[in-house]
Amino acid sequence: MGIKRVRAVAVACGLVAIGMVTMAVGSTAAQEPSPPTGTLQLTLRDRDVNFRLIDVPPLQSRRQPPTRGDGFLLTGAMRNEAGGRVGRIQAVFVIVNVRREQAQVSATFVLRGGRIMASGADTKARVDDFAVTGGTGRYAAARGTLRVTESRRSTAFLFTFLG
C-alpha cells in the first residue's frame, strides 16, 4: 500500500470518527428534557399545613410577636385541581420586617416526576408573586413565576413556566 493510500484511509477513518462523535453528542442533546412550559395549578389546604417556629433571640413570649430573624418551617400535602395528592411543599420563611409582617421565602415543591424551587418576598398580601428558580426531573431547568393566592381554607399556587 502506498503512502497516498494510507493517508486517504486515515483521513476517511478520521471523518467517520468525527461523524460518530457528532451523532453521539447530537443524540445526547436530543434526550435531555426541555424546560417545562405552560402552567401548573396546585393547592395547599389549611388542614394539611404543618408550621414550626424557628425562634432566635430575643425569644418570643405569648405577648411578644416574632422578631426579625425568626422564621417558620412550613410543610404540607400539595393537591391538584381535582383534590388528589400530588406531592408536598417544604418552605422556609425568615422574617425581615416585623411591622409589615414581611418574610423572605425559599420553597421546594416535591412532586411526582421532579421538584420545583421558588423564592421571593412574602408581603402577607392575599396575592404574592415569586420567582421559579429551578427544578429537577420533568421540571429540569424550570424558570418563570409562581403566583400564590390565599383564601379562607386554602392557598393556591399557579406556576407559569417560561420554557
N, C-alpha and C positions, 0 to 999 in steps of 0.2 A: 504494500500500500504506500502510495506516495505521500509526501508532506502535505500537498494541497488537499488530498482526500481526507487525511487525518484532521486537518483544520476544519474542513467542511463538516465532518461528522461531529467534532467538538462543538462547533457553532450550533449545529442542529440540536444536539443534546442540551446545550445551554438554553436555547429558545424553548424547548419542551419543558425544561425545569422551571423557567420563568413563568410559562403558561400555567403549569400546575400550581405554583405558589400563588399566582394571581387568582386562580379558581378557588383555591382553599381559603384565601383571605376574603374573597367575594362571598363565598358560601357561609363563612362565619359571620360576616356582617349581615347577611340576609336572615340569619337565625336569631339575631339579637332582637328582643322585643322593642317595639316602638313605644314612645311615651303615650300614656292614656289621653284620650280626647273626650269631649262631651261633658256630661255632668253625672254626678252620683249623689243621691239623696239618702241620708241616714238619719236616724232618730235615737235619742237617748231619753228614756223615760225617767222621771224623777225617782220612781220607786226602785230603779236599777242602779242608782248612783251610790257610790261609797266615797265619802270625804274623810280625809285625815289631815289634821292641823300640824304644821311644822312651826313650832313656836321658838323664836330666838329671843335672847334678852333685849329689852326688858320683857319678862314673861307676862303673859296675858292673865287677867283675872276675870271674874264674872262681870265686873263693872268697866273694865278696860277693853277697848276694841283691839283688833290686831294692829301691830306696829309695822313700820317699814322693814322689809326683810323677812317678815313672817311669810308663810306660804301654806299651800294646800296641795295635797295629792288627790286626784280625782280618778276613779276607775269606774267602769260600768259597761253593761252589755249594749252594743250597738245593734240597731234593728233596721231592716229595710222598710220600704213603704208599705209592705203587706204585714209588717209586725214581726216577721221572722228574725231570729237572732243570726247575725252575720259576722260577729266579731266583738271586739271590745275596744274601749278607749283607755289610754294611760296618759294623764296630763299632770303637769306641774305648774302651779300658779305662784308667783313671787310678788308680794305687794310692794309697789314702788311709790304710791301716793295714797296715804290713808284717808285724807279728807275727801278725795274724789273717788275712793274705792277702785283705783286702777291697779292692774297687775300685768306683769309680763308672763306670757303663757308659752309653753312648749308642749305639744301633744303628738302622740303616736296612735294611729288607728290601726289596730292589729286585725286584719280582715282575712277571709278565705282568699288565698291566692297572693297575698302580699301585705305590705304595710304602706301607710301614707303618713308623712310627717308634716306638721304645720306649726307655725309660731306667729307671735304678734302681741299686740297690746289689748288686753281686755279692759274696756272702759265702763263696764257694768251697764251699758246701754242695752236695750232689748235686742238690738241687731248690731253685731260686730263683724268686721271683716279681718281675715288673717291670710298670711301667705302660705301656700303649699310649697314646702321647701325640698321635697324629695319623696322617694318611695323605693320599694323593693318588689320583686316578683312581677306580677302583672301591672304594678304601679311604678315600675322602674323608670327613673328619670322624670317622675311626675313634677309638674310645675303648674301654677295657676293660683286661684283664690279659694278661700273657704269662707262662706257666709254662715254665721251662727245666729240663729233666731230663737230666743227664749219665749216660751209660753207658760201657761199656768202649770201644766203637768208634764211638760217635756221640753227638750231642746232639739231643734232641727239643724242639721249640718248639710249644707249644699256645697259640694265641691264642683268647681268649674275648671276643667283641665285645659291648658293651652296647647298641649300636644307637642 
